[in-house]
Amino acid sequence: MNIYSGLAIILASFGAATCDSAGHVHSAPLQNFAQTSSVTNQRLSRSAKCGSPNDLEYMRSSLEDIDYQMRVTLSSLPQAISEARSAVESGTLESNRDKLLVGIFCFIGALSGSLGILYNKDILALSQADQIYLASMNLWGYGYYGPFLFELSETDPGCGVQDFNRVVYEYSFVTSLDQVYGSNPTQSNNPDDSPELRRYYLGEFSRKLKLALHCITSQKESVEEARKVVSLIDKYVALANQRIDYTINLLP
């Protein structure tokens, strides 16, 4: 119970007091106190939901700033995606280089072992034991150099700005909220303009965009540029949700 409800109960108790024929003061029953408190709380709740004019003016004046931040965030994503793509590609090249070097050294080791078995021996007249030994040496060596030499990763990440543009075009109805609602939102007869529906598609837009850029977003833990792309997507979604919240509160 807040302080306003408590004051209301105290005032109600004094207002409801009565005097008998002997002049003694009797307070109203406790049931009346509870009813008074309930009515007071309901009035306070309705007042809070309506919001003060200053709050509404603040939200209305903030729409332009939110729209600007959304445009800047969305327009900065292509550059961030290009940088992340280059960083992922460079990381793959470095990883392939390291694998190649390790694989070559392992292959040289296996080759040296095989040459040791064949030293001073006729390769066409090996004993059964030498044949088994040679086969074992090569299989053992392949177990070391094979995974490095034959499992090099594709250097092309596989996604990029074109995938971003495709998803943004597909969900243009959630990337143009400023054009849909404007700075003074009004009720629309089109059910597709429902803010709640736009919020649902906004979440879907975020998931599909991250999926389309999976070759980048999946590297966010190890590549700083990829982490920046994910942060920009999350920032845009947060701003759009704030925009929708303000729009709902400003609708007549």
Sequence and secondary structure as in RCSB ss.txt:
>XXXX:A:sequence
MNIYSGLAIILASFGAATCDSAGHVHSAPLQNFAQTSSVTNQRLSRSAKCGSPNDLEYMRSSLEDIDYQMRVTLS
SLPQAISEARSAVESGTLESNRDKLLVGIFCFIGALSGSLGILYNKDILALSQADQIYLASMNLWGYGYYGPFLF
ELSETDPGCGVQDFNRVVYEYSFVTSLDQVYGSNPTQSNNPDDSPELRRYYLGEFSRKLKLALHCITSQKESVEE
ARKVVSLIDKYVALANQRIDYTINLLP
>XXXX:A:secstr
  HHHHHHHHHHHHHT EE TT  EE   HHHHHHHHHHHHHHHHHHHHH  HHHHHHHHHHHHHHHHHHHHHHH
HHHHHHHHHHHHHHHHHHHHHHHHHHHHHHHHHHHHHHHHHHHTTS TTS  HHHHHHHHHHHHHHHHHHHHHHS
    SS S  HHHHHHHHHHTTTTS HHHHH SS    S GGG HHHHHHHHHHHHHHHHHHTHHHHTTTTT HH
HHHHHHHHHHHHHHHHHHHHHHHHH  
